[in-house]
Amino acid sequence: MRRYGFDVADRPDPEPDEPAELLPRIGSPEDLRSLDHAELEQLAAEIRDFVVDAVNTTGSGHLGSNLGAVELTLALHRVFRSPEDIILWDTGHQAYVHKLLTGRRDGFTTLRQAGGLSGYPSREESEHDWIENSHASTVISYAHGLATAQQSDQGDGRRVVAVIGDGSMTGGMAYEGLNNLGHSGRDAIIILNDNGRSYAPTVSRLGESLNRLRANPLYVRETTRLERVLRRIPLIGRLLNRGFNATRTAAREFWTEPITFFEQLGLRYYGPFDGHDVRELERAFRYAAELEGPQIVHVITQKGRGYAPAENDHIKNLHDIGGVKPGSYTAAFGEAIIKAGEEHPRLVALTAAMPDSTGLLPFDERFPGRMIDVGIAEQHAVTSAAGMAMGGLVPVFAVYSTFLTRAFDQVNLDVALHGQKVIFCLDRAGITGDDGPSHHGVLDMVLLTKVPGMTVLAPSSYQELQAMLHDAVALADGPVAIRWPKTAARNITADELGVGFRARQWRRGADVCLVGVGKMLQFALEAADLLAADGIEATVWDPRAVTPLDSQLVADAAAHPLVVTIEDGYRDGGAGTLVADAVAQVSDAADQPAPPVAVLGVPTRFIPHAKPDAILADLGLDAQGIAAEVRRRLRR
C-alpha cells in the first residue's frame, strides 16, 4: 500500500472503525484550527509516521529533531497566523513539520533530492519561510532585526516568533542577540525548544541549569497548578496571575539561575512547559502573545519522540540517518587521530557539538578527557585551541568546512598571527550535496590560503589523509588545515603515498599538465585516460599541499604548453589561481612566456542541493568535463 505518497511495506489496511487520516486534510495552518485536542493527538502520530517514512524512503534527512518538535509546531500554527506572523526556525533542520503544515506534503517525496524539497526553510519554496537558517545560533539576531523593522515607521506591525533549539543556545551569537533584544524592548517571542541536545548531548552550564529546572517536578507541578487556579478567578484572575508571575520571578532564583539570567537581560521568562502537550503549549503561547516586549518561552521536548530507534539512540537520537561510513575520509581520520593520540600524549581533539559526525567518538572512548566538545561555538573553539597550543598542547579541531568559515577571524588573528600550531581538520570540504548551499565547503581554500603561515593540505585518498595528519602533528611548526570531502575515499598502495608536504606526480605526458586537488585527482586521472584515447598525453600532479605549493610541481607545469587545475572549491581565489600565479612567476624569472592556465572550479554562486558527483558533472568538473576543456583549449 501507499501512505502519504510513500511505499510502506508490511502495514495492514486500517480497520473500518479506525478514524480517517487527518494529515491529508491539512493544506495550510488554517486547517488546524478546526481540530479538537483528541484529533491533534491523532494528527501528531500521523505526522511522526510521515516524517519517518519520508526520511527512510529518501535515505536522507534529519529525523530526531523533527520528531521532537511535532506538538510544538502544531501549537505554534494554531496560535500564530503564518505568514502574517513571522515564524523563524533555528536550526532550520527542525522545520519539517512546519513544512508539512504549510502545504508542502507532496514535496517530501523529493526531500533533499536534486530539484526537490530543501531540508531547511527556503524562501523560494514558501511565503511561510522567512530565513534559510541551516547554521545555528542566529535566529535571535534575525528576530531582533525583524522586530525592529516591523515596529518602525516602515513596518506593518507583524508579530515575530523565533524557535531556537537543538543545541543552538550553546552558540555565542545567541547571547549577543538576547542582549540586544532585551535591551531594545522590541516585541518578539523566543521559544526555547530545549531537548537537552544538539547532534550529541549539549555542553553548557546554561544547559545544565535548564536540566536542573526541568527535572524539578515540584516546581513545575505546583506553579502550573497555581496558575490554573488563578486564571479561573472571575474578573481579577488575569491580574492575580500576573502578580503571581512577578512574585515567582524572585522565588525562582532559589531553584535555578537561567531565569534570572534571561530576565536580567530584559526578557520575560515563562516555563518550563511540556513540549508534547498541545493544550499547555497553546495556553503558554497565547499568554505570551497578549504581552508586549521581548519574551522567552521555555519548552521541554524529547528528541526522537515516538520512534523507538531514535529514542534508543543515546548518542544523537537519530539526528540524521547518516553516520561515519566505512571507507570514508571521515573513517580514515577517526583511525588516524587515535594513532596520533597514542604517539603524542599532548594531542587533544576539539569538536563543535559534532563528536559523532566528525569521527571523534572512538578517540573519546580511547582517551577519556582528551576530547573537548565546546558546543555550537566555532569561534570559541578556535581561540581556545590557540590557548591550548600556547600552553604546550597539540589541538586538533575537527569541524565541517562550512562551519569553520564562521570563525575565520579567529583562525587568522588568534591562531596564525600568534604562529600557533593548531590543526584544523575540515570534514565535508568541497561540494557536499544534500544539505544544499549553506553546507557546501567551497570557501575554505579561498580563505585559508590567504592566512599567512597556514599550510593547507588536500588528501586524495584514505591513506593520504592518515599520512597528512601524522605529518601535521610531527612536522608542522604552525597552523595546518587538512580538508577532505564527504564522498568515499579512494585507496592507494604504500608505494603510491606522497612524502611530507611535497607534491606527487602520477602520470607523465607532454601535451598538458593536469593538477587535481584532493578528490579531484581521481577525475584528473580519468580525464587523462580519455585524452590518451585521442592521442593527447597528459601529466597529472597531486599537489597534496595547496600552500605552500611544491616548487617542483610549479616548474614542471610551467614547462607544458597548457596547464589545467581542478578543484571542488570556489574557482575565484582558490588553489588554481595560486598555481597560475606561481607558474607566471617561474616563467617570468626564466624570461620565457608563461603557458595558459585553465582554472576549473566551482563558480562563485550558491549551489542547490543534489548528489555531489551530479553537481560536479553539471559544473564540468568530472572526467568528461575536464577532458572536453583540454580538447577545446588545445584546438584553440
N, C-alpha and C positions, 0 to 999 in steps of 0.2 A: 504494500500500500504506500501511498504518498501522503505525508503530513507536513503542512506548512511549506509545500513546494520541495521537500527533500524526500529521498527514498529512505524509508525506515524499515529495516528488516525485523522479523520476529515480534511484531506488535499485533495483538489481536484487534479486530474491529471493535469499536465501542459497543457496549451493551445498549439495548434500546432505551433503558431508563437513565442512561448517563446524560448529564446536561450537555447541551450543544456547545461546541467550542466557541469561545469568545474572541480569541485573538484575530480570526479572520474578519471580525466586525469592526476592528479598531483601525480606522484610516487616518485619524488625527486625534490630538489630545482632547478635543471636544467630545469625542465618543466615550471618553472615560467617565464623564460627569453623570451619566445616567445609570451607572452601575452601583449596586449596593456593595457593602463590605464583604459579604459572602461571595459575590461574583468577583470581586477584586482578588480574593484569595485564589479562586479558580484561575483567574487570568494570570496571576503571578506564577502559578505552577505551569501553565501553558507556555509562558514566556521562558521559563527556565528550560523546559523541554526544547523549545525552539532554538534557543541560543546554543545549547549543547549539540543539537542536530546540525546547526549551521557551521559551527566551528569544526566539528568532526567530519562533516561532509566535504568542506573545502580544504580541510587539513591545515588550516591557518587561522590565527586569530587569538584574541585574549579572552580567556574563559572565566577564571576565578573572580576577577574584579566585577564583571558584569552580573554574575550570579548573585553577588553580594549586594548589588545596587538596585534590585528589581523593585521592591516596595518603596524605596526612597524615590525612585524615578516616577512611579505611579502617583505618589503623593504630591510630588513637585508639579506634575502636569495637571493634577486635579485642582490644586490651589492657585497656581500661577497660570497665566494665559500666554503661552508662547505662540507666535514670536513677538506679540506686543510687549510682554515681559521678556526681558533679556536673560536667558539661562545659559550660563557658561560652565564648562567642564574642565577639570584639572585633576588627574590627567585625562586626556581625551579617550584613552583606551577603555574607560569605564562607561562609555556613552552608547553602547549597542542598544540598550533598552530604550533610550531616548530616540534613537533612530527608528526602532520598531514602532514607537508610538507616534511618530511624526511622518508616517506614510511611506516608509522605505522597506516594508516587509519583503516584497518581492525581490528587492535588490540583494538580499542576503545569499541568494544562490551564487552570487559572484563576489562574495566578501573577499577583499584583498586580492582579487584576481585582476588581470590586465583589463582596463576599461570598465571595471566593476566598482562595487561599493568600497569606499575607503574604510580602513579600520579605525579611523579617527573622525571627529567632526570635520565637515568640509563645507565651506561657504558655497562651493559650486553645486553641492548636492541639494541644499535645502535652506530656506529662509530661517529655519529654526536653529541653524548652526551659525554662531557669530564668530568663533575663533577656531582655527585649525590647530588645536593645542595638543601636540603629541610629545612635547617635552614638559617637564614637571615644574611646579612651584611658581608659575607665572600668573595664575588666574586672578589672584587678589589685586595684582597691579592692573590687569585688564579691567577688573571691576571698578577700581578707583578711577581709572581714566574714563570709562563709560559713564559712571555715575556723575563725574564732573561735567561731562558733555551733556548728559540728559538734564541736568539741573542748571545749565547755563541758559543764557538768552537764546542760544541756537538749538537747544534741546526741546524735546516734547514730553519730558517727564516720565519716561518709561522706568519701570522698576527693574533693578539689576539684582540677579541672584546668581551666586557663584558657588559651585560644588568643588571642594578641594579634598582630595583623599588619596588612598593607596600610597602612603608614604610621602606625599608632596610637602607635608609640613616639616619635613626634615631639611628642606632647602632654604637657604638664607634669603632668597628673593621673596619668599612668602612672608617673612618677618618684616622686610623692608616695605612690602605692600601693606601689611597690617599697621605698621607705624604711621604711614601716610594716610591711610583710610581713616583710622581712628582720630588722628589729628584734624583731618578735614571736616569730620562730621557729616560726610556725604551719606545719602540713603543707599545702603547696599546690604544685602543679606548674604553672609558667608555661611555655607553649610559644610561643616567639617565631617566628612564621611570617614569615620575612624574605624578601620578594620584592623588596626594594630600592625599593618604590614605594608610593604611595597612589593618588590619582587620577592623579597625574603622578609623575615621579621624586622620591623622598623627599629632603627637605632637612634634614640634621642632621649634626653632627660624629660622633655615635654611628653614624649610617648609613654615613658614610664609613669609619669604623673597622671596622665589620662587613663592609663590602665588601672592605677590605684583607685581613681574616682569611679570608673565604670564597674570595678569589681566590688564596690561597696553597696550591697543590696539594701541596707538600711537607709542610706542616704537617698537612693533612687526611689525606693518604695514609699518612704514617708513624705518626701517632698511632692511626689506625684499625687499621692492621696490627698494631701492638704490643699494643693492647687485645685483639685477636682471639687472638694468641699466648698472652697471659697467661691469658685465660679458659679455655684448653684444658688448662692445667696441673692435674693431678688434685689434689684436696683443698685446695690453697692458692691456686688460680687467682683466686678472688674476692678473697682478702686481698691478693694481689700487685697485682691490678688497682686496688684502692682505694689502695694505696700509690703506684702509678704516677700515679693521678689527683691525689693530693696533691702529688707532685713536679711534675707538669705545670702545676699552678696557678702555681708560680713561673716555670717556663720560658715560659709563655705571655705573660708580661709583655714578653718580647723581641719577640713578634710583634705584639701589639696591646693597647690599653688597655681595651676593653669588659669583658674577662673580669675584670680586676682591679676594675673599677668595680662589676660585679654582686656579686662576692664580698666586696668591702668593705662592701656594703650588707647582707651576711648571707645571700646566696643562693648555693647551689652552682650552678656553671655547667657544662653539658655541650654539646659541639658544636664546630663546626657539623656537622650531618648532612644527607645528601642527602634532601630532602623529597619526592623521587619514587621512593625505594627503600623499599617497604613493609617488607621484611625488616629493613633497617637501622633504620627508624623504630620498628618493634616492639621491637627489641632495646634501643634507647635508652629507650623509654617503660617497658618492664618494669624496666630498671635503676633508673630514677627512682622507680618505684612501690615498690621494695623499701626505699627510704631514707626517713627522716623529715626534717621541716623543709622550709623553702622552697627551691625549685629552679627553675632556668630551663634549658630545653632549646632550643637554637638550631637551627632547621631552615631550610634554604635551599630556596626554591621559585621557580618561574618563573611569573609572572603570565601567564595566557592559554595555558598549556601545552597543546600538542596540537591547536591550532586556528590555522591559518596566518594568517587575518585578524587575530587577537588578537596573535599573536607578532610580526607585522609592524607593528603599531600602536605606534610608538615614543613616542607621547605618553602614552597611558594603557592600552595593551594591552587595548582594548575593555573598560575597566572597566564601562561600561554601553553600550547601543547607541544612546544619545541623543547629543546634541551641540547646538551653537548653531544653531538653526533660522533660516533667512532670514525676515525679517518679525517676529521675536520681539522682546520688550522687551530681551532679552539682546543680540541683534544690534544694536539701536539704541544700547545702552550701549557696545558694542565700537567702533562708529563714532565715538560722541561723545567717548570718552576719548582716542582718537587725535587728534582735532581739538583737544581741550583741551590735550593734551600738546604739540602744535605751538605753541599760543598761549602756553602757560605753561611755561617751562623748569624751573620749580621744582616742577612736579607730579610726584609719584611714585605708583605703584599698588602696593597690597598685596593678597595673597591668602593664604588658609589652605589650602594644598595643592590648590587647585582653579583653576589658571590657565585651563584649557580651558573648564570648565563655566560659569565666570563671564564668559567672553568676553575675557580679558586676553591671550591668546597673540598676537594681532595687535599689540597695544600693545608687548609684549615684543620682538617682531621689529622693530618700527619704532623703538623706543627702548631698545636694549640697556643693561642696568644700571639702568633706572628702574622695573622691575617686581620686587618683592621677594616671594618665596614663603617664608613663615615655617613651613610645615608645619602640622600639625593643632594649632594653638596660637592660638586666637582671643583669649584674654586677653592674651597677649604681643603679638599684632598690634595691639590697640587701644592699649595703653600705649606701645608702640614708636611708633605713629603720633602719639601725643601729643608724644613727644620730638621727632619729626621736625618737627611743627608749631612747637614751641618754637624749633627751630633754623632756621626760615625756609622750610621746605618746605611743599608743599600735598599732604598724603597723602590718597589715595582708597582706602578699604578696600572691596573687592568681596567679598561674603560672602553665603551664604544667610541668609535671615531667621532660620530656626530655629537656626543656629549662632551668630549674634550674641548671642542671649539667654544663651549660655554666658559672655559677657563683659560682662554688664550693669553690674557693679560698676565695671569699668574705664571703660566709657562714661560713667558718672555721675560718678565721682570723679577719674579720671585725665585725662579729656578735658574734660568740661563744667565741673567745679569750677575748672579752670585756664583756662577760656574759650578753649580751643584750637580752631582751625579744622581739624577732621578731617571728611572727607566719607564717610559710610557709605552704600554702595550695596548695597541689600538685594534680592538676587535671590530668586525663589521665595517672595515675600511672599503672604500670604493662603492660601487653600485650594489645595494643590499636587497632591493626587490620589494617584498610585500608591504613593508611599512611606509613606503612612499617617500615624498620629497624631504620630509623632515629627518629621515633616518639614513639617507644615502650619505656615506662618508666620503664626500667629494672635495672637502675643503682642507683636509689635514695636510696634504703635501704642499698646497699653495701657502698655507700659513706657516707650517713648521720649518719649511726650507728657508724661510726668511728670518728665523731666530738665530742670532749669532751663536756659534759654537754647538749647534744642535746637529747630531748625527741622526739621519733618517734612513732606516733600513726597510726593505720591502722583500720579504721572503717569497720565493716562487714554488716552494714545496714544503711538505711536512717536515722533512729533515732540515731544510734551510732555516725554518723558524726556530727549531731547537738549537741549532748551531749559533744563530744570531743572538738568542737570549744568553747562551753561555758566554759568548764573546763580549756582549754588552756588559755583563756583570764582571767578567775577568779583565777586560782590556780597556774599556772606556774610562776617561777621566772627566767627563762632563755629561750633559743630558743626552739621552738617546731615545728615539721613538722607533718602535717596530710596528709596522702596520700590516694587517692581513685581512682577507675577505671572509665573508660568511660562507662561501661555497666550499665544496670538498677540496682537499689538498691533493696535489699530485705527489707521487713518490719517486725518489731517485736513489741511486746506489751510493755507497760511500765514496767511490772514486769520482762521482759527479758533483760532490759537495764543494762549495766555494770555500775560500780561506779568508779568515778575518773579515775586514770590511772592503776587500777587493772585489772587482767585477769578475765575471766568468764568461768566457767565450764558449758558446755551444756549437757553433757551426761557422764554416769559413766559405765566403764567396766574394766575387769581385764586383758584382753589379750594384748591390745595395746593402746598406748596413741597417739591420733592424734591432732596435733597443726595446725590449719588452720588460716593463716594470712590474715586479711582483707576479701576480697571477696571469698578467698579460703576456708573460714569457711563453706560456703554452700556446696562445694564439699566434705569437710571432713564429714559433717553430712550425706550427701547422701551415701558416702562410708561406713559409719558406719552401715547404714541400709542394704546395700548389704552384708557386712560382717556378720551381725546378722543372715541373712538367711543361712549362712554357719556355724552358731554356734560360731562365733568369736565375742566377746563382746569388744567394744571399748569405751575408754574415749575420749571425744572431748573437747578441750580447744580453746577458742578465746583469744589470748594473749592481744589483744587491744593495749597495749604498747609493741612495739618491743624493745625499750630501754626507760627506764630500764625495764628489764623483771621482772615480778611478781615472788617473791621467792616461793609463794605457788604453782604456775604452775610448777616451776622447781623441787620442792621437790616431787610433785605428779608424774611428768613424770619419775623421777629417780626411783620410786617405781614400774614401769611397766617393763615387760620383753622386750618390744620393744617400741621405740618412733619413730613416723614418723611426720616430719614437712612438710608443704606445703605452697609455696609462689609463687607469679607471677612475681618475680624479679629474677635477676641472683642468681643461687644456690651458686656459689663460693663467700664466704664472706658476704652472706646475713643473713636474720633473722634465718634460720635454723642452721647455723654454730654457732650463738650466743647461741641458745638453747642447741646444742650439747656440747659446751664448759661449759655452766653453769651446765648441768646435770653431766658432768665428774667431775667438781669441787665439787659438792654436794656429789657425790658418794665417791670421794677420801676423803673428810672430814669425812664421815661416815665409812670409812675404809671398803667399800663394792664395788664389781665390778659394773662398770657403764653399764647400758643396751646399746645395739646397738641403734644408732640414724640414721635413714634414712632421709637424707635431699633431699626433692623433690623441684625442682625449674627449672628455665629457664637455659639451657646450655649457656655457655659463647661463643656465636656466634651471628652473625646478623641474625635476623628472618625476612623472607619475609612477604609481606602483605597478609592478609587473615582475615576472621572474627575471633574475639578474642577467642570465645569458640572452634572454629575448631582448632586454633593453640594450645590452651591448651590441647585439646584432643590428638592431634598429639604428644605432648610432654609428654603424660601420666599424665597430671595434672588435669584430670576430675575425677569424682567419680569412674568410671570403672578402670582408671589407678591407682588411689590410692589404691583401693581395691585389684587389682592384685598385686601391690607391697607388700602389707601387707601379702597376702597369700604366695607369693614367699619367703619372709623373715621368716615367721613362719615355713614353710616347711623346710627351711634350718636349 
